[in-house]
Amino acid sequence: MATPVTVAHGDGIGPEIMEASLQILREAGAKLEIETIEIGKQVYERGVSSGIDESAWDSLQRTKLFYKAPITTPQGGGVKSLNVTVRKTLGLFANVRPCVAYAPFVNTRHPGMDVTIIRENEEDLYAGIEHRQTQQVYQCLKLISEPGSEKIVRYAFEYARANKRKKVTCFSKDNIMKLTDGVFHKVFDRIGEEYPEIEKEHYIIDIATARLADTPKYFDVIVTSNLYGDIVSDVAAQITGSVGLGGSSNIGENFSMFEAIHGSAPDISGKGIANPSGLLLAGVMMLVHIGQGKVASAIHNAWMKTLEDGVHTGDIASEEFTKQRVGTADFTKAVIERLGQVPSTLKPVEYADGVVGSVTPWKSSGKKAVKQLVGVDMFVDWSKGSANDLGTQLEGINTDALKLVMISNRGVKVYPHGHEATFCTDHWRCRFMGANGESVSHTDVIQLLTSANEKGFDFIKTEHLCTFGGEPGFSLGQGQ
């Protein structure tokens, strides 16, 4: 039976490459029952800030499968990224991006490259929780949860096992962000113990990205958080030869979405020269996911045979290997003509059904560490003098329960005993801790804020400082 799928043709080159991809899928025998929806630019222009209306959500609820062309997200405030909205609304926690080199037919410095990036898709800075807090300072919250980390890490190991991959590498920055990135790394180490047959390693994100760009042969499957994954997956795709060849899947417990990793390229829209390969290969991933692995293999092999035969769109054309430089329509025709053929230089593929990787729902262990409130960070908007001036005034709002122990500015301790060379803005974190190291109550915090208000301080927000099982659940100030 045909599998229902919601299809969006998108913006820019989206309609051209979606029609090309669907034509190849149909000719290869894919069994799909298509529901078409409108998303993106035209929906934004109708005043829908999310870029997707209710009728489109209704289709996705029915099919639970989304094949999406690139869209254009308007610049500036007032609208949200549709990609992020769909991923988070449908619980698409795993973004899978295979980055494979097709040398020598697509030029690359890394002809043997075959790396899969598995990116957490719902959390991190992409939660999109931002605030302007003072005249000078803006904030974006980085949110990493233990359940979110567990889901993506376990998915990465399950993907590696299902696809017979040998190693999973974790990228993080837990030498600096010891709590957020720290929990991601700890979860990786803990869950990795359940997969003894798979090699495990961890890299700090900066040197990891450098090594990926220089010597990708050292990596196999990479798992990382949202922002890092977005960046390194584009790096990885580009060094295979072209971002334009990259497809991706977005997998959740109940829904899935498949798309190219490139954008809508409005500058070449309507010219008939766009390369449909990224969206086509995303379609291949979709067919594998829904149990049509045989059709997926036929399409991927025909596509590789097309590259071998030198039929190339302009973005990957070369003097040495291009025999026929074609546009979108002729490239599509060339792939269709080669259905049933396999490449002779490139390695043919043979997909089993459903080897994208299994999804294991997160379940709480039921264990909870004892949580104690031991202090509060009060953030204030203040520009009436030095850090010492602020500290002297704040000492006057100490209560019996809470005492000022530190002021920091942009994370650096500036009071007491700060350095004159430290540049300060109008945004100050003022840390009050329980007197004599004792725990405090919410009432104690309210009394502190009441005193601050009476003294005329413009406090922006507070962050409670808690210990969990005796371990601090907050970071020190730099220099504290």
N, C-alpha and C positions, 0 to 999 in steps of 0.2 A: 504494500500500500504506500501511497505517496505521503511524505512527511510534511505537515503544514509548516510554513516558514514565513515570517514577516520580513518584507524587503523594503528598504528605503533607498531611493536613487540618489539622494544627497544633493550637494551643490557643486559649482565649478565643473570639474571634469567628472564628477560623480555619476551623472546619468549616462555618459558615454562608456565609462569603464564597467558600470553595472550591467548595461545592456550587453556588452561584449562578454562579460563573465557568465551571465545567465544563458547566453546563446551557446557557449561551450558546454556548460553543465547540461543543458537540454540535449545537445547532440551526443553527449557521452552517455546518456541514458539515466541521468540523475532523476530520481522519483521525488519531485517536490510539488507541493500544493501552495502556490504563492499568494500571499495577501500583501498588497502594496499600500504603504503609508507615506505621508508627507512629513518631513521633519526639516529643521534647519532654517536657512535664511528666510524663506517665505513665511514660515511660522513665526519667527522672531518679528518680522515686519508687520505681522497682524497684531502685535502687542503681547504675544505669549512669551514671557521672559525666559521660560525653560527651553523654548525651541521645539516643544512636542506637545500636542494637544491630547484631550481625553480619548478620542477615537483611536489614536495610535496606541495608547496604553491598553485599550481594550483588545486590540489585535495581539499585542505582545502577551497579554494574559492568556489568550486562547492558544497561541502557538508555542510559547515559551522558547522560541528560536528566532534569532534576529540576524539577518544578513544586511549589513549597512555599508553604504558608500560614504566617502568623506563628506563632511559638512563644513560650512563657514560659520564660525562663532564671531559675532560682532565684537569689535574692540570697545573698551571702556566699561563703565559701571552700568548697573541696572539689568544685566543679563548674566546667566550662569552657563557654564560649559555643559552642553548637552551630553557629551561623552561621559563626563563625570556623573551627571545626574542619572543617566541610564544605568551605569555600572553600579552605583550605590543603591538606587531604588530597587533594582532586581537582584541585589546581592551577588554581583559578579566579582567575587573576591580575587580570582586568579586571572592574571593577564599572561598569556603564553605567547612568546615571540621566537620562533625558530629563525636563526640567522645562519644561512648556509651559503657558501661560496660556490659559484658555478663556473669556475675557471676551467679552461682558458677562455671560454666564450663570453664571460663577463669579466672585465679587467679587475683584478684585485692583487694586493700584495700578500694575501693569505689564502692561497689556493685550496688548502685542506680544511678550511674553517667549517666547523659544524657545532655551533653553540646555541643552546636554548636558554633564553632569559625568562624567568618566572617571577613576575612582579606582583606584589600585593596591591590591590586595586581600590580599596575603600577608605583607607585611613591616611595617616601621616599629614603633611601639610595640605594635601589635596582634600581634606575635610572642608577647606575653604572658609574656615572661621577666622575672620579678620576684623580688626577694629582700629580706628584712629583714636589714640588715647590722649594725645596732647597736641600742641601746635607743631611739634617737631617729630613725634614718634608714632609709628604704626606697628601693629602687632599681627602676626599670623600664628595660630596655635598648631603645634605639632602633636598629634594624638596617635599614640601607638598602644594597642591593647594586647593583653596576653592571648585572649581568644583569637583575635585577628592574626596574630603572629603564628599561633599554633596551626590555624587552618591553612595558611599559605605555605608554611614549612612542610607540613605533612603532605600537602598536595605536590610539592616539588619532589619529595622522596617517592611518592606513589607514581608520579610521572616518570621519574628515572627508572623505577622498577619495571613499569609497564612497557617502556620503550627501550629496555635493555641498555640504559646509560650507566656509566661506570662511576661517575663522581658528581657530587653536589657541592657547590661552593656558596657560602653566605657572604654577602657584602654588607657592611655596616660602618658606622662612625662612632662606635661605643667608647673609643678613647676620649671623646669629647662629650657626647650626649650619653652619659652613663646610665641613665634611667630608661629613656625611650629606645634608643638603639641597643642599650644594654639588655633589655628584656628580649628583644628580637634575637640577639646572639645567644642568650641563655636558652631560649626555646629551641633554637636550631641545634645546639649541643645536646639538649635533653632528648628531643625527638629523633635525632640522628642515631642514637644508641639502639633504636628499634630496627635499624636497617644495617646490620653488620656487614652485609655483602657489598655495600656502596661506600666508596671512599668519601670522607668528609673533610672540608677545610674552610677556614674563615680568612677574609682579607678586609683591611680597612679600605673604605670606598675609593679614596683618592689614588692610592697606589694600585688598587685593583683595576680601576678604569684605565690607568696608564698601561698596565700589563695586558689588559684585554685588547687595547688598541695596538700594542706592539707584538705580543705573542699569544694570540687567542688559542693556540693549540693546547695551552695549559688548562683550559676550561672545558667543561662539558655541559652541565646544567648549572645555572646561576640562579639563586633565589635572593631577593632583596625587597626592601620597602618601596613605597610608591614613587616618591620623587627620584630616588637613585635609579629605580628600575626604568622610569621614563627616559632618563638621560642615557644610561648605559645601553639600553636596547636600541636607541637610535645610533649610538656610536657603533655598536656591534653590527647593525644592519648596514650602515654606510661602509664599513671596512670589508664587508663581503663583496662589495662592488656597487651597490645602489640601494638606498632606502626605498626606492620605488618598487623593489621586488619583494618587500616584506609584507607578509600577512600575519594576522594575530587572532587568537581566540580569547574570549573573556568568559570564564566558566564560573557558575554558581551551583548551588545545590539543586535548584529547580529551573533555572534559566541559563541561556548561553547566547553570546553575541560574537559574530565573526566580521572582521573588517581589515582593510589595509592599514598599515601604520603611517602612511603619508597623509598629507593634507589635501585640500580641495583644489589647489593649484589654479586659481581663477585666471591667472595670466595666460594659460594655454587652453582655457575652456572654449569649446566650440571649434577648435582648429583641427580636430581629428588626428592628433599626434600623440595623445596620452597613452602610456603603457598600462594595460589592464592587469599586469602580472601580480601585483600585490593583492588586489581584491580577488583575483582568480585563485591564488594560492590560499587565501583565507577561505574561499569556497571549498577548496580541497580539504582543509582542516575541518570544515563544517560537515562534509560528507563522511569523513572518518568518524566524527563524533556521533552522527546519527545512524551509524551502522551500514554505510554504503562505501566501504573501503575499496571494493573492486573498481567502482566508478572513479573514486578519488585517485587510485593508482593509474588508471588509464589516462586521466587528464594530466596528472603531474608528469608522467612519462612522455606524453605527446608534447607538452610544453617544453621539456628538456630537449626533445628531438628537434623542435623548432629552433631552439637556440643553437644546437649543434649544426643544423643545416644553414646557419648564418642568416636567418630571417629575424631581423632586430628592429625595434623601434629606436628612435633617435637618441634616447637617453642612454642606451647601452651600446650603441653602434661603435665599431672600431675599424680601422683600416685593415687590420690583419684578419679578422674573423667574420666581418659583415659582408654577406654576398647580396643581400637585398634589404635596403632600408625602407621600412614600411610605416604606415600609420596604424591607428587603432583597428580599423575594419580589416585591413589585410593581415595584420598579425593574428587577429581572431580567426580569420579564415584559414591561415596556415596551421594553427593549432588543431582546428577541427579536421583538417585534411590528414593530420598525423595521428589521429585517434586510432589505437590498436598497434601503434609502433612504439618501440622502446629506444632509448639513447644507446649509443655504442661506446662513447668515451665517458660520459657522466654515468654514475651508478644508477641503474633503474630502481624504482621504489616498488614495494609490495606491501600495501597497508592492510593490517588486520582491522577489524571493526572496533571502534570505541577505545582506541589506545591514547586518547588525549590525556588520560590520567583519572583515577577515581576520586570522587569527592567524599570525604568523611565528615559528617556533621560534628561540630564541636560540642563536647559534653563537659560540664563542670565536674571537677574532681570532688567538689563538696567541701574541700579544705579551705578554711579562711584564716588568715593571720590576724592576730589581735591588733586592732587599729586604735591608736591613741593620738589625740590632738595635743601637740606640744608647743605650738606657736602659730604665728601668722605673718605672712608678707603683706604689708600694706603698700600699694603703689600710689604715689602722689604726683600730681602735676604742680611743679614748683619752679620758679625762676627768679627768686628774690635774693640770691646770694650764693655763697659757696656751699660745698658739702658740709663743712664744719658749722656754718650758720644754720643749715637745716638740721643737722644732728643736735645742736644745742637746743633748738626749739622743740624738737621731737622728744628730747629727754624730759621735757615738761609734761608730756602726756602719758608717761609711764603709769601703769596701774599697779595695784598690789600683786596682780597675777602675771602681768606681761611687762617685760623690760626690753628696751631697744638694745640690740646687740650689734647691728650692722646696717649700713646703708650701701647699696650698690647702684651704679649707673651703667646701663648697657651690660650688666653682668659683672662689672669690675667693682670690687670693694673700694669705697671712697671715704668711709667713716666707720669707726675711728681710724686714725693713723693712715689716711690715704696719701696718695702722691700728687703733688701739684701739677705734674705733667699730664695727668689723666684728663682727657677731654670729656666733658659732661654735657648732657642734653637736659631738657626740662622734665624728664621721666625718671623717677627714683623708686627703687625697691627698698622699703624700710622693713627690716626684719625684727620682729618682736618675739621673744621666746619666753616660755614659762619660767617664772622666778625659781631659782635653785634647781633648774632642770625638771621641774614638776609638770605634769600634764595640766591642760587648761580646759575650759568649757566654752561653748558657743556664747554663753552669757558674758564671759570674760572678753571675748572678741568684740561683742556688741558694745560693751562699756568702753573699750579702747577706741572704737570708731566714734562713739558719742563724744568722747573727750577730744578726739581729733577734729570733729566737726565744730565743737564749741570754740576751739582755738583757730578756726578758719582754714584748716587744711583742706585742699581739694583732692580727696582720695578718689582714685579711679576704680580700683577693684581690690579685692583681697584674694590671696591664695592660702588656704589652710596648710599648715605644716604638720604632717602626721608621721608616726612611725608604724611599721607593720611587722609584728613579731619582734619588735625591738630594733628593726633596721630602719634608718631614715628613708622616708619617701620623698626626699627633696635634695636638691644639689646645693653645694656650698657656693658662695660668691667667689669669683676668680680673685685670688689673693687673700681669701678669708682663712 
